[in-house]
């Protein structure tokens, strides 16, 4: 049985504009990027930890007064943190997610996607060493499709709490 969902995201970058190699002109955008995303849709449970999702979304660049909101369809999946195997008496876990947004169909034909895979290894109790790989894809109008790949290593703390009152 599908379940409804509502999702919101805020994405930011502080990157320096680069010259366009084709025209050798400087980009005229600012250093700051702030995009707000809202999606409403349904999730379809496939297994205990794997869900497919389908939704309608809007993306809006907040720091660019000339940017129009982009409306479209968001599809993807989400794999919740799952135990893979034990290593040195500690669990090795994985979580994964894919989100592909197809927007402004027939005009700009925007494609924006993120595929994230994260592996966890328990060090001490709730402290985990993690490795994350993210693959980004973006296409707008007649531009070529752009890809970016990020690999990060770090530590995370998994905290859980429950409050119950009668």
Buried (B, 14 or more C-beta within 10 A) or exposed (E): EEEEBEBEEEEEEEEEEEEEEEEEEEEEEEEEBEBBBBBBBBBEEEEEBBBBBBBEBBBBBEEBEEEEEBBBBBBBBBBBBBEEEEEEEBBBBBBBBBBBBBBBEEEBBBBBBBBBBBBBBBEEEEEBBBBBBBBBBBBBEEEEEEEEEEEEEEEBEEEEEEEEEE
